[in-house]
Amino acid sequence: MTPVMTNASRIPATARRDRLIQMIGRRRYINVSDAAAELQVSEMTIRRDLDRLAESGLISRDHGGATARAPETAFDADEPSFEARGRREAEAKQQIAEAAARLVHAGQTIGIDTGSTTHRFARELIDMSGLRLFCSNLRTAGLLAGGKSPVYALGGLIRPSEFSVCGPMASSQLSTLWLDTVFLGVSGLTTQGIFDYTLEDAEIKRAFMERAGQVVVLCDASKFDHRSLVQVAPFHQIHVLVTDKAPPEHLAEPLERAGVKIILAGHEPATFPDPLN
């Protein structure tokens, strides 16, 4: 039966198709009859709209309806230099560093992972006293050594290009510690979790995570839907994501299901979630 025509049926085609995209984004799938009833237009109109959206590559079409198009994931095979990474998204990384620093309070024992964003974060802690800081990167440890809190550098094999410390000695040292919070850098974030370029640094990230009460990931939005060689961890092993832009729906949904608190740098006060039991 053709729906009763109302003012809703006179929505311009472009606006109607935008509504369809939003519906598919929220539900992942819509069928023709439900969409026609909700938008109060004919099923033929919905079919034409969905066909047009599918031709544009915005959705995937089937006989009875449409699904959200699977997001494309970029694979980053090579690790850029520290200097090159530091120049990328510099403003976003600085905002993330400042927001993450507001999560830190005197009396805490903090782990700081290797990375260009975590290095900026460390810079924000130089003038803070009453902390104990454990670093897996010699560049970052040297930066903090001139600050007001004691700094401990992990011992182990040094990766020359990154000045990160890795290997069994570093992992063994971390296994004897208990940290309030660890701040991790990542190479990418997809629906599968967080990624890193190398096996060696990924091992230390996991060791940090095992010994920390809170795991905070610092990741600018340019890394969304990017993966590299090593999956470090799925979302349920993360407590907080500090980023500069809201993740797209296909990432936001699994992050929410995993209980990850998202802090948007520059948009809201940075506070920790309730302490873990």
C-alpha positions as CSV (number, residue, x, y, z in Angstrom):
1,M,0.0,0.0,0.0
2,T,1.3,3.4,-0.9
3,P,1.9,5.6,2.2
4,V,-0.3,8.6,2.8
5,M,1.5,11.6,1.4
6,T,2.3,14.3,3.9
7,N,4.6,17.3,4.1
8,A,7.4,14.8,4.8
9,S,7.0,13.5,1.2
10,R,8.0,16.9,-0.1
11,I,11.5,16.7,1.4
12,P,13.9,17.4,-1.4
13,A,15.6,14.3,-2.8
14,T,19.0,15.3,-1.6
15,A,17.8,15.8,2.0
16,R,15.8,12.6,1.8
17,R,19.0,10.7,0.8
18,D,20.9,12.3,3.6
19,R,18.3,11.0,6.0
20,L,18.7,7.5,4.5
21,I,22.5,7.7,4.9
22,Q,22.0,8.7,8.6
23,M,19.6,5.8,9.1
24,I,21.9,3.3,7.6
25,G,24.8,4.7,9.6
26,R,22.9,4.2,12.9
27,R,21.3,0.8,12.1
28,R,23.9,-0.7,9.7
29,Y,21.0,-2.0,7.6
30,I,17.6,-0.7,6.5
31,N,14.9,-2.4,4.4
32,V,12.9,-0.6,1.7
33,S,9.5,-1.0,3.3
34,D,10.6,0.3,6.7
35,A,12.4,3.3,5.2
36,A,9.4,4.1,3.0
37,A,7.1,4.1,6.0
38,E,9.4,6.2,8.1
39,L,10.0,8.8,5.4
40,Q,6.4,8.6,4.2
41,V,7.2,8.1,0.6
42,S,6.6,5.2,-1.8
43,E,8.8,2.1,-1.8
44,M,9.7,2.9,-5.4
45,T,11.1,6.3,-4.3
46,I,13.2,4.6,-1.7
47,R,14.5,2.0,-4.2
48,R,15.5,4.8,-6.5
49,D,17.2,6.7,-3.7
50,L,19.1,3.6,-2.5
51,D,20.2,2.8,-6.1
52,R,21.5,6.3,-6.5
53,L,23.4,6.2,-3.2
54,A,24.9,2.8,-4.1
55,E,26.0,4.1,-7.5
56,S,27.9,6.8,-5.6
57,G,29.6,4.3,-3.5
58,L,28.1,5.6,-0.2
59,I,26.2,2.4,0.7
60,S,26.0,-1.3,-0.3
61,R,22.7,-2.3,-1.9
62,D,20.9,-5.7,-1.8
63,H,17.4,-6.7,-3.1
64,G,15.5,-5.8,0.1
65,G,17.4,-2.8,1.4
66,A,20.9,-1.4,2.0
67,T,23.8,-1.8,4.4
68,A,26.5,0.6,5.5
69,R,29.6,0.4,3.3
70,A,32.5,-1.2,5.0
71,P,35.1,1.5,5.8
72,E,38.4,1.2,3.9
73,T,41.4,0.5,6.1
74,A,44.8,1.8,5.2
75,F,47.8,-0.3,5.8
76,D,50.9,1.6,6.9
77,A,53.8,-0.7,6.1
78,D,56.7,1.6,7.0
79,E,57.4,3.5,10.2
80,P,58.2,7.2,9.4
81,S,61.0,8.8,11.4
82,F,60.2,10.4,14.7
83,E,60.8,13.8,13.2
84,A,58.5,13.2,10.3
85,R,55.7,11.9,12.7
86,G,56.2,14.9,14.9
87,R,55.4,17.3,12.0
88,R,52.2,15.5,11.1
89,E,49.1,16.8,12.7
90,A,51.2,18.9,15.1
91,E,48.4,21.1,16.3
92,A,46.1,18.1,17.0
93,K,48.9,16.3,18.9
94,Q,49.6,19.3,21.0
95,Q,45.9,19.6,22.0
96,I,45.8,15.9,22.8
97,A,49.0,16.2,24.9
98,E,47.5,19.1,26.9
99,A,44.2,17.3,27.5
100,A,46.0,14.1,28.6
101,A,48.2,16.0,31.0
102,R,45.1,17.2,32.8
103,L,44.5,13.5,33.7
104,V,47.7,13.5,35.8
105,H,47.8,14.3,39.5
106,A,50.5,14.5,42.1
107,G,51.2,11.2,43.8
108,Q,50.7,9.1,40.7
109,T,53.1,6.6,39.1
110,I,52.9,7.1,35.4
111,G,54.1,5.0,32.4
112,I,54.9,6.9,29.2
113,D,55.2,4.9,26.0
114,T,57.3,5.8,22.9
115,G,55.8,8.0,20.2
116,S,55.6,11.6,18.9
117,T,52.4,12.4,20.8
118,T,53.5,10.8,24.0
119,H,56.7,12.9,23.7
120,R,54.6,16.0,23.5
121,F,52.5,14.8,26.5
122,A,55.7,14.3,28.5
123,R,56.7,17.9,27.8
124,E,53.5,18.9,29.6
125,L,54.7,17.1,32.8
126,I,58.1,18.8,33.1
127,D,56.9,21.3,35.7
128,M,54.7,18.8,37.7
129,S,56.1,17.6,41.0
130,G,55.1,14.6,43.1
131,L,55.0,12.1,40.2
132,R,57.1,9.0,39.4
133,L,57.6,8.6,35.7
134,F,58.6,5.5,33.9
135,C,59.6,5.9,30.2
136,S,60.3,3.4,27.5
137,N,61.9,6.0,25.3
138,L,65.3,7.6,26.0
139,R,64.4,10.8,24.1
140,T,61.4,11.2,26.4
141,A,63.3,10.2,29.5
142,G,66.0,12.8,28.7
143,L,63.4,15.5,28.2
144,L,61.8,14.7,31.6
145,A,65.1,14.4,33.4
146,G,65.2,18.2,33.7
147,G,61.8,18.4,35.3
148,K,60.5,18.3,38.9
149,S,59.6,14.6,39.2
150,P,61.9,11.6,39.3
151,V,62.3,9.8,36.0
152,Y,63.1,6.1,35.5
153,A,64.2,4.8,32.1
154,L,63.6,1.2,31.3
155,G,66.7,-0.9,30.6
156,G,67.1,-3.1,27.5
157,L,67.7,-3.1,23.8
158,I,67.6,0.3,22.2
159,R,66.1,0.8,18.8
160,P,68.4,3.4,17.2
161,S,65.9,5.0,14.9
162,E,63.3,5.6,17.6
163,F,65.4,5.6,20.9
164,S,62.8,3.2,22.3
165,V,63.8,0.6,24.8
166,C,62.6,-2.9,24.2
167,G,63.3,-6.6,24.6
168,P,63.1,-9.1,27.5
169,M,65.0,-6.9,30.0
170,A,62.6,-4.1,29.6
171,S,59.5,-6.4,29.8
172,S,61.0,-8.1,32.9
173,Q,61.5,-4.8,34.6
174,L,58.0,-3.7,33.9
175,S,56.6,-7.0,35.4
176,T,57.9,-5.9,38.8
177,L,56.1,-2.5,38.8
178,W,52.6,-1.3,39.4
179,L,51.6,1.9,37.6
180,D,48.5,4.1,38.2
181,T,48.3,5.0,34.5
182,V,50.1,4.3,31.3
183,F,49.9,6.7,28.3
184,L,50.3,4.9,25.0
185,G,51.1,6.1,21.5
186,V,49.7,4.2,18.5
187,S,50.3,4.0,14.8
188,G,46.6,3.4,14.0
189,L,43.2,2.5,15.3
190,T,40.6,0.3,13.6
191,T,37.6,-1.7,14.6
192,Q,40.1,-4.4,15.6
193,G,41.8,-2.2,18.2
194,I,45.1,-0.3,18.4
195,F,48.2,-0.9,16.3
196,D,51.9,-0.3,16.2
197,Y,54.7,-0.5,13.6
198,T,57.0,-3.0,15.3
199,L,56.9,-6.2,17.2
200,E,59.5,-4.9,19.7
201,D,57.6,-1.7,20.7
202,A,54.2,-3.5,20.7
203,E,55.6,-6.0,23.3
204,I,56.5,-3.1,25.6
205,K,53.1,-1.5,25.1
206,R,51.4,-4.7,26.2
207,A,53.7,-5.0,29.2
208,F,52.9,-1.5,30.2
209,M,49.1,-2.2,29.9
210,E,49.4,-5.3,32.1
211,R,50.9,-3.3,34.9
212,A,48.7,-0.2,34.8
213,G,45.4,0.5,36.5
214,Q,44.3,2.8,33.7
215,V,45.3,2.6,30.0
216,V,45.1,5.9,28.1
217,V,45.6,5.9,24.3
218,L,46.7,9.1,22.6
219,C,45.6,9.0,19.0
220,D,44.9,11.9,16.6
221,A,42.0,11.4,14.1
222,S,44.3,11.0,11.1
223,K,45.1,7.5,12.4
224,F,41.5,6.3,12.4
225,D,41.1,3.3,10.1
226,H,44.8,2.9,9.8
227,R,46.6,-0.3,10.8
228,S,50.2,-1.4,10.7
229,L,52.1,-4.6,11.3
230,V,51.1,-5.4,14.9
231,Q,47.8,-5.3,16.6
232,V,48.6,-4.3,20.2
233,A,45.3,-4.8,21.9
234,P,41.5,-4.8,21.3
235,F,39.3,-2.0,22.6
236,H,38.2,-3.8,25.8
237,Q,41.8,-3.5,27.2
238,I,41.7,0.3,26.9
239,H,40.0,2.7,29.4
240,V,40.4,6.1,27.8
241,L,41.0,7.4,24.3
242,V,42.2,11.0,24.0
243,T,41.7,12.3,20.4
244,D,41.1,15.6,18.6
245,K,37.9,14.6,16.7
246,A,35.0,12.3,17.4
247,P,35.5,8.9,15.9
248,P,33.2,8.0,13.0
249,E,30.2,5.8,13.9
250,H,31.8,2.5,12.8
251,L,34.5,3.1,15.4
252,A,32.5,4.9,18.0
253,E,30.0,2.0,18.4
254,P,32.6,-0.7,19.3
255,L,34.5,1.8,21.5
256,E,31.3,2.5,23.4
257,R,30.5,-1.2,23.7
258,A,34.0,-1.8,25.2
259,G,33.4,0.9,27.8
260,V,36.1,3.2,26.4
261,K,35.8,6.8,27.6
262,I,36.5,9.3,24.7
263,I,38.0,12.6,25.5
264,L,37.9,15.2,22.7
265,A,40.9,17.5,23.2
266,G,39.9,21.1,23.2
267,H,36.2,20.3,23.5
268,E,35.6,19.2,27.1
269,P,37.3,19.1,30.5
270,A,39.5,16.0,30.8
271,T,38.7,13.8,33.7
272,F,39.2,10.2,34.5
273,P,36.3,7.7,34.5
274,D,35.5,6.1,37.9
275,P,38.4,4.1,39.3
276,L,38.4,0.5,38.4
277,N,37.3,-2.0,41.0
